[in-house]
Amino acid sequence: MAYSCILILSLLLSSCAFAQQTFRVLFVGNSYTYYNSLPDQVSSLVEAGGHFLFAGQSTPGGFSLSQHLEHANTLDAIADPEGWDYVLLQEQSQMPVIPWYREHHTRPAAQGLDSLIAAQGSQTAFYMTWGRRYGGQQCIGQHCSADFADFFHMQDSLSASHLALGAEFDAPVAPVGMAFALALQENPDLVLWTADNSHPSAEGSYLAAATIAATLSGMEVSGWSWNGSLSPSLAGFYRGIADQAVAALGETDVLPLPETSALVEVYPNPFNPQTRIRWTQRRPGTAGLVIHDLLGRLCHQESTPPLPAGEHSLVWNGTSIEGRPVSSGVYIYRLVLPGSASSGRLSLLR
């Protein structure tokens, strides 16, 4: 009898330790969200991890965030009395890389939606989309982006735009576009787009679902064995990539620093074409600045002559160590001073 009681208590404690979590997520976007039933795929992945995700959605074809801000169905969904853990915002796929639309549509609409979401006690999150398969110039009416050399060039700009939104509104970003880039670096022959070179294939949507699930749950999805329409090996590969993308983004948010970190100000940030890094140096000595992109590639490196204690600054003009302009994107700086150091993000928006 005593053994049975101990066994039952053990099972109860075990079930509490691995208690199922429930997430309520409202997906707000367009065809990049409804293609291949993306919200259902996120739910299936979360369920495979032993949890539950209830997904709502407002995803009219071609919609932008500014249209959602005036769309009755979206506004009603945000105001659902049961509330949402997250409202995941997916912008029209070109606007974040077209400077005029980014400043006159994306940011103001995100601000308006974020205010409505916060008023309901919910959390805004952003869905970082991916670049076109071959890059190219993106135009809406008379306003155009840069002429992107390829997918990676366009993705740099999309990543910077979405991460700037996340920082401005203190909101998590599901780095789907970054996951596309990591996957293609592993295997350039992956089929992530449909024939239009814009919308996601079944593989692209699965990778998006895995990245969103990992972001919103805060858990690794590698071991969640729901494969959708993919083979177990391919689905497992994409889940691993999703975990890598989310982990890489997390590492840029919280970087370990010495106990005595430098007092640093970066302005402007986001920037174009240059930014100034200012700091207060507590001890005399040399300062060293190193800047990498999100994939760890060295972009800039310089050291100062010996400096007295006090305020100093360095300017980065958005060029590489070879002197060539770098593309739009997010970069990580590390400033090393005598007895202290600091790290952070720089967003270049050309």
BELJO-V77269 format. One record per backbone hydrogen bond with DSSP energy under -1.0 kcal/mol. NH is the residue of the N-H (numbers start at 1). CO is the residue of the C=O. If there is no record, write none. Layout:
BEGIN
nh->NH co->CO
nh->NH co->CO
END
This chain:
BEGIN
nh->5 co->1
nh->6 co->2
nh->7 co->3
nh->8 co->4
nh->9 co->5
nh->10 co->6
nh->11 co->7
nh->12 co->8
nh->13 co->9
nh->14 co->10
nh->15 co->11
nh->16 co->12
nh->17 co->13
nh->18 co->14
nh->19 co->16
nh->23 co->52
nh->25 co->54
nh->26 co->86
nh->27 co->56
nh->28 co->88
nh->29 co->58
nh->33 co->30
nh->34 co->30
nh->35 co->31
nh->37 co->34
nh->41 co->37
nh->42 co->38
nh->43 co->39
nh->44 co->40
nh->45 co->41
nh->46 co->42
nh->47 co->43
nh->48 co->44
nh->49 co->45
nh->50 co->47
nh->51 co->46
nh->52 co->21
nh->54 co->23
nh->56 co->25
nh->58 co->27
nh->63 co->60
nh->68 co->64
nh->69 co->65
nh->70 co->67
nh->71 co->68
nh->75 co->71
nh->76 co->72
nh->77 co->73
nh->78 co->74
nh->79 co->75
nh->80 co->77
nh->83 co->80
nh->85 co->24
nh->86 co->24
nh->87 co->123
nh->88 co->26
nh->89 co->125
nh->90 co->28
nh->97 co->94
nh->98 co->95
nh->102 co->98
nh->103 co->99
nh->104 co->100
nh->105 co->101
nh->106 co->101
nh->107 co->102
nh->109 co->105
nh->110 co->106
nh->111 co->107
nh->112 co->108
nh->113 co->109
nh->114 co->110
nh->115 co->111
nh->116 co->112
nh->117 co->113
nh->118 co->114
nh->119 co->115
nh->121 co->118
nh->122 co->117
nh->125 co->87
nh->126 co->172
nh->127 co->89
nh->128 co->174
nh->133 co->197
nh->135 co->132
nh->136 co->148
nh->140 co->143
nh->143 co->140
nh->145 co->138
nh->148 co->146
nh->154 co->150
nh->155 co->151
nh->156 co->152
nh->157 co->153
nh->158 co->154
nh->159 co->155
nh->160 co->156
nh->161 co->157
nh->162 co->158
nh->163 co->159
nh->164 co->160
nh->165 co->161
nh->166 co->162
nh->167 co->163
nh->168 co->164
nh->169 co->165
nh->171 co->166
nh->174 co->126
nh->176 co->174
nh->177 co->128
nh->179 co->175
nh->180 co->176
nh->181 co->177
nh->182 co->178
nh->183 co->179
nh->184 co->180
nh->185 co->181
nh->186 co->182
nh->187 co->183
nh->190 co->187
nh->194 co->199
nh->197 co->194
nh->201 co->192
nh->205 co->201
nh->206 co->202
nh->207 co->203
nh->208 co->204
nh->209 co->205
nh->210 co->206
nh->211 co->207
nh->212 co->208
nh->213 co->209
nh->214 co->210
nh->215 co->211
nh->216 co->212
nh->217 co->213
nh->218 co->214
nh->224 co->221
nh->230 co->227
nh->235 co->231
nh->236 co->232
nh->237 co->233
nh->238 co->234
nh->239 co->235
nh->240 co->236
nh->241 co->237
nh->242 co->238
nh->243 co->239
nh->244 co->240
nh->245 co->241
nh->246 co->242
nh->247 co->243
nh->248 co->244
nh->249 co->245
nh->250 co->246
nh->251 co->247
nh->254 co->250
nh->261 co->259
nh->265 co->278
nh->267 co->276
nh->271 co->347
nh->275 co->316
nh->276 co->267
nh->277 co->314
nh->278 co->265
nh->279 co->312
nh->280 co->263
nh->281 co->310
nh->285 co->307
nh->288 co->336
nh->289 co->302
nh->290 co->334
nh->291 co->300
nh->292 co->332
nh->293 co->297
nh->296 co->293
nh->299 co->291
nh->300 co->291
nh->302 co->289
nh->304 co->287
nh->307 co->285
nh->310 co->281
nh->312 co->279
nh->314 co->277
nh->316 co->275
nh->320 co->324
nh->323 co->320
nh->326 co->318
nh->329 co->348
nh->331 co->346
nh->332 co->292
nh->333 co->344
nh->334 co->290
nh->335 co->342
nh->336 co->288
nh->337 co->340
nh->340 co->337
nh->342 co->335
nh->344 co->333
nh->346 co->331
nh->348 co->329
nh->349 co->271
END
